[in-house]
Structures are given as C-alpha cells and as structure tokens.
Amino acid sequence: MKLSGVALAAALLVGGVSAFAPSSLGAESRIRPSVQPSALSMVGGSPFGSAPAPAGGGFGSAPAPAGGMGGGMGGGMGGVGTQPAPSPGTSTGFGVSAPGGSLARPQTPIEKAQLNAPSNPLSAPGKTPVGDGSIPSILLQGGSLKTWSFASAYVERLQVVLTTAGRPLDADIELWQGPDNCPVKMRTYVEDGSIRPFTALIETPRGPSTCAIRNIGEMEFPFAATVTASEIIALPNDLAYESLMTIQGGALRTYPFDPTVDSIQVLLKTDGRPLNARIELLQGPNNNKQVIELYTEDGLDRPFFCVLGSPGAGNVVRVVNTAPIEFPLQAAIVPNRIVDPYEQDVNAGVVIGGDTGW
C-alpha cells in the first residue's frame, strides 16, 4: 500500500516523538531524578521539590504549593513572592504557627502574672480622693524628691497624704520658708501604706512656702503623694483641744484604744518652744505599724496634727518627748472614727492555736 507524501511525513514525525517519550519510571528517573527528602525539608510541609511544577511555571507566574518553598525543579522560582500571608491560626511552613494557632509559643509564668495581675494604682499619676473633689497625686519612686510651692501668703496650712499599693512607706517631709530655713521637718515610716495612709497637717503662716517630700525607701517601694491647701478634711475636733496633757522632756505616754476605733487623731503643741517628739502606733509588743519623728521650731505657731489608721485590735499609741526636760509638750490622742461593732467582721483577728507539745 502506497502512502502519500503527507501521510509519510506524519508517520515519521510521530515515530520520532515517541522515541524520546519515557516509557517507564526508570526513564523518567534518568531524565529528572527524584529528590530524597531531608530532615530539614520535612519541617512544616512538603519536601523541597516534591510537588510537580505548575503549568506555565516561570518567574512569578504561579503561587508556590502550600508548605513548600516554591515549585518543582521545572517550575523554577515560580512561588517566590507570590505565597499569600497565612491566616491566623494556620501553619507558616516551618513549624511555627501564626498568632492564635495551636502551635503558638506558650506564655511564660512572668507573662501570665503580668496579664493576670490587678491594676496598680501607682503605675501612673492618678487621683487621690480628698474632701468632696479629687486632687492630683504624684508618684515618687525610691530616692526621688518632689516639691510643692505655694506663692500665696493666704495659704495657712497644707494637708499631706501619702499612700502605697500595699508596700512599706518611708519618707522625709520638710517645709521650706526662705533660704536655708526649715521650720518643720519630719520622717515617717508606715508598714502598709494602703491600709494606714499617712495624713498630716503642716502649718504655713506668714508668706510663701514650699513642701518637699523625698522617698528615702528603695526603688521597689514607690508611693503616691498629695499636697493640697484647698480641700482639707483632717482637722482636730473639740475633744482633742479638751484632752491636752503635758509630757515633760524625756518622758513618754501610751494611749491604748478599743478595737472599734478605726482611726486616731494626734495633736501636739507647745507654749512657743521647739517641739521634738516621736509618735509610734503599735499593734502587739514592739510591733511598730507606723512611726513619725517630728521637729517643729515653734510648737505654738506650728502645732502638729495627724490621723493614724488603726484597723484591728490591740492598737496603742506611744508618744515620746525626745527634747530635754526644759522643753515640755502638750499632747492629745483621741479617737477620730469609731465603727459600729455590728458592722465589723466577727472573724477578723481570730487566732487559731494548736497542740503545743502535750
């Protein structure tokens, strides 16, 4: 059978193409050998080059297979720069999950504590309730100093309030009037500034004055300070003026209080002589909850008044006249706030003992 020229040419073309086509897996391996996956290539998805190249692969012509690093060897670098960003909770191809996924890095105990910790009122300057309004409070870190200057001559007294977030409080308070003139100076220590905040009045007669407060505690013990001359709520009552008693120089006097007394007023003054005293709030034998060391150049012109918080039972105020015998002082220690005994927690202050060696 004779073939035409066109048919003969077609037959020769088909035969030449079939000669080059692979007939088995062995032929395919000779043309494009298979790549054995390594341990690094198995991290996060398919091995390098294990997926076939997408049709029409070229530079940036098709997205890379999910979990791989591009197309096959035939596709070249077709997947470079074309892989879309993973959605939250999906794998990124290297064993690290996107935020929100099951493979996210677990939180450390410090991070969990920071997230679950209650808000700290001392983390930033805030508001301290004083009177009917609110006065800005300033945070003083350990070792820092802050001053409040009052230029008006009509300011006759200042109220100082120091609080913490449950940590100890150790501060120096001074009143400056003129160059190198410090008529009032005191140091205060409080075991817990949140339940026993320091509240005191400083008399500032005759002219402008500056109140300086220094945190002499460590850096880990900041406190919030408030100094105001407009809204003063800590004032002695009539009972304090009626209960003044003389304490001679070098002598001391103690004042025990009932558990229903929630706060105590302390008023110290002299007949115009300097005032040197030490005020202690004790709760138990030699257990100082609050200590104030005070100096005033004129106890008549600048008497000292403060309010001590006394929650719980067994509170005793001890006043020591640290001046010589020629400088007596007058002291009045009276209750400031008395709570209803029926409103108190009956389980507060309960001490449960056990077997002590029977």
Rosetta blueprint (number, residue, H / E / L):
1 M L
2 K L
3 L L
4 S L
5 G H
6 V H
7 A H
8 L H
9 A H
10 A H
11 A H
12 L H
13 L H
14 V H
15 G H
16 G H
17 V H
18 S H
19 A H
20 F H
21 A L
22 P L
23 S L
24 S L
25 L H
26 G H
27 A H
28 E H
29 S H
30 R H
31 I H
32 R L
33 P L
34 S L
35 V L
36 Q L
37 P L
38 S L
39 A L
40 L L
41 S L
42 M L
43 V L
44 G L
45 G L
46 S L
47 P L
48 F L
49 G L
50 S L
51 A L
52 P L
53 A L
54 P L
55 A L
56 G L
57 G L
58 G L
59 F L
60 G L
61 S L
62 A L
63 P L
64 A L
65 P L
66 A L
67 G L
68 G L
69 M L
70 G L
71 G L
72 G L
73 M L
74 G L
75 G L
76 G L
77 M L
78 G L
79 G L
80 V L
81 G L
82 T L
83 Q L
84 P L
85 A L
86 P L
87 S L
88 P L
89 G L
90 T L
91 S E
92 T L
93 G L
94 F L
95 G L
96 V L
97 S E
98 A L
99 P L
100 G L
101 G L
102 S L
103 L L
104 A L
105 R L
106 P L
107 Q L
108 T L
109 P H
110 I H
111 E H
112 K H
113 A H
114 Q H
115 L H
116 N H
117 A L
118 P L
119 S L
120 N L
121 P L
122 L L
123 S L
124 A L
125 P L
126 G L
127 K E
128 T E
129 P E
130 V E
131 G L
132 D L
133 G E
134 S E
135 I E
136 P E
137 S L
138 I E
139 L E
140 L E
141 Q L
142 G L
143 G L
144 S L
145 L E
146 K E
147 T E
148 W E
149 S E
150 F E
151 A L
152 S L
153 A L
154 Y L
155 V L
156 E L
157 R E
158 L E
159 Q E
160 V E
161 V E
162 L E
163 T E
164 T L
165 A L
166 G L
167 R L
168 P L
169 L E
170 D E
171 A E
172 D E
173 I E
174 E E
175 L E
176 W E
177 Q L
178 G L
179 P L
180 D L
181 N L
182 C L
183 P L
184 V E
185 K E
186 M E
187 R E
188 T E
189 Y E
190 V E
191 E L
192 D L
193 G L
194 S L
195 I L
196 R L
197 P L
198 F E
199 T E
200 A E
201 L E
202 I E
203 E E
204 T L
205 P L
206 R L
207 G L
208 P L
209 S E
210 T E
211 C E
212 A E
213 I E
214 R E
215 N E
216 I L
217 G L
218 E L
219 M L
220 E L
221 F L
222 P L
223 F E
224 A E
225 A E
226 T E
227 V E
228 T E
229 A L
230 S L
231 E L
232 I L
233 I L
234 A L
235 L L
236 P L
237 N L
238 D H
239 L H
240 A H
241 Y H
242 E H
243 S L
244 L L
245 M E
246 T E
247 I E
248 Q L
249 G L
250 G L
251 A L
252 L E
253 R E
254 T E
255 Y E
256 P E
257 F L
258 D L
259 P L
260 T L
261 V E
262 D E
263 S E
264 I E
265 Q E
266 V E
267 L E
268 L E
269 K E
270 T L
271 D L
272 G L
273 R L
274 P L
275 L E
276 N E
277 A E
278 R E
279 I E
280 E E
281 L E
282 L E
283 Q E
284 G L
285 P L
286 N L
287 N L
288 N E
289 K E
290 Q E
291 V E
292 I E
293 E E
294 L E
295 Y E
296 T E
297 E L
298 D L
299 G L
300 L L
301 D L
302 R L
303 P L
304 F E
305 F E
306 C E
307 V E
308 L E
309 G E
310 S L
311 P L
312 G L
313 A L
314 G L
315 N E
316 V E
317 V E
318 R E
319 V E
320 V E
321 N E
322 T L
323 A L
324 P L
325 I L
326 E L
327 F L
328 P L
329 L E
330 Q E
331 A E
332 A E
333 I E
334 V E
335 P E
336 N E
337 R E
338 I E
339 V L
340 D L
341 P H
342 Y H
343 E H
344 Q L
345 D L
346 V L
347 N L
348 A L
349 G L
350 V L
351 V L
352 I L
353 G L
354 G L
355 D L
356 T L
357 G L
358 W L
